[in-house]
Amino acid sequence: MDDVRDPRPRVVLYGRVGCHLCHDARSALEQVAAQSGERFAEVDIDTDPALRERYSDLVPVVTVDGTEQGHWHIDPARVLAALNR
């Protein structure tokens, strides 16, 4: 039987270029990926006017399966817990 897993990552980091907190969030998600095997996607909110309006002052924002798990300072334990639900 073929592997028909969804190719989209469950974890998404919304951020912007030059954001030091986004860099910290990326490091936290790399830790999560190492522990869980789940990859993550990064989205630059400044490339999409709707995302820029939604997340402008909150970046970085991390979602798991479309549900926000935090912004500004990302807790790897919270992201891991969301992945295990």
PyMOL commands that set and color helices and strands:
alter all, ss='L'
color gray80, all
select helices_A, chain A and resi 20-36+45-47+49-55+76-83
alter helices_A, ss='H'
color red, helices_A
select strands_A, chain A and resi 11-15+40-44+61-64+67-71
alter strands_A, ss='S'
color yellow, strands_A
deselect
rebuild
show_as cartoon
